[in-house]
Amino acid sequence: MEVVGNNGNSGSGNGATDWSGLIRALRQKTGMTQERLAAHLGVTTCTINRWEMGHSCPNTSSRKILTLHCKEHAIEESPCP
């Protein structure tokens, strides 16, 4: 899996988080579609797709919501706040 930093660029240091893997794992574990997750976060389906592909990463408010959902659903790799 590619590691994506908080600025959306690929990287491997300084608290980089694999948001693409976490978002994909969250959706798979919850059975949530990209459309449903997008509606829940108030973003577009294209945005979710870009996050999952590692082309960009969630903004601060979306990261907080995603982090809560990961904890709620016992997804082991929890993102850095």
C-alpha distance (Angstrom), angle and dihedral (degrees) to the residues before:
residue distance angle dihedral
M1 . . .
E2 3.74 . .
V3 3.78 115.4 .
V4 3.77 113.9 -131.6
G5 3.78 120.8 -163.7
N6 3.78 126.6 -140.5
N7 3.80 89.9 -94.4
G8 3.79 92.1 57.6
N9 3.79 94.7 -109.1
S10 3.76 123.7 120.3
G11 3.75 113.3 -102.4
S12 3.73 144.2 135.2
G13 3.77 106.5 -143.2
N14 3.75 144.6 64.8
G15 3.80 102.1 37.0
A16 3.80 97.2 -40.8
T17 3.79 112.4 173.9
D18 3.78 129.1 -155.0
W19 3.80 94.5 -129.8
S20 3.79 92.4 165.6
G21 3.81 91.4 58.4
L22 3.79 93.6 42.9
I23 3.79 93.7 50.0
R24 3.79 91.7 46.9
A25 3.84 91.1 47.7
L26 3.80 91.5 48.2
R27 3.80 92.4 50.5
Q28 3.81 92.7 46.5
K29 3.80 93.8 48.0
T30 3.82 93.3 47.7
G31 3.81 97.3 37.0
M32 3.79 88.2 -124.5
T33 3.80 120.1 156.4
Q34 3.79 122.4 -136.3
E35 3.81 87.1 -110.7
R36 3.80 93.5 54.1
L37 3.80 93.9 46.1
A38 3.80 90.2 47.3
A39 3.80 91.3 52.6
H40 3.81 90.8 47.6
L41 3.81 92.0 52.2
G42 3.80 95.9 39.2
V43 3.81 94.4 -118.0
T44 3.79 134.2 112.6
T45 3.78 126.4 -91.7
C46 3.82 87.4 -116.5
T47 3.80 88.6 59.0
I48 3.81 91.9 53.6
N49 3.79 89.1 48.5
R50 3.83 91.8 51.2
W51 3.82 90.0 50.1
E52 3.80 92.1 50.1
M53 3.80 92.1 46.9
G54 3.81 90.4 50.5
H55 3.81 93.8 -119.0
S56 3.80 92.4 122.7
C57 3.79 137.9 -5.9
P58 3.81 136.0 -129.0
N59 3.79 121.3 -83.7
T60 3.79 120.3 -115.4
S61 3.81 97.1 -87.9
S62 3.81 92.8 47.4
R63 3.81 90.8 46.6
K64 3.81 90.1 55.0
I65 3.81 92.1 51.5
L66 3.80 92.3 45.1
T67 3.80 91.1 48.8
L68 3.81 90.6 53.4
H69 3.80 91.4 49.1
C70 3.82 91.3 49.0
K71 3.80 90.5 52.8
E72 3.81 91.2 44.7
H73 3.80 91.8 53.3
A74 3.83 95.5 40.2
I75 3.76 95.5 -115.7
E76 3.77 101.1 170.8
E77 3.78 101.4 -145.7
S78 3.77 102.0 69.6
P79 3.80 116.7 -168.7
C80 3.76 123.5 -120.6
P81 3.82 111.5 -101.8
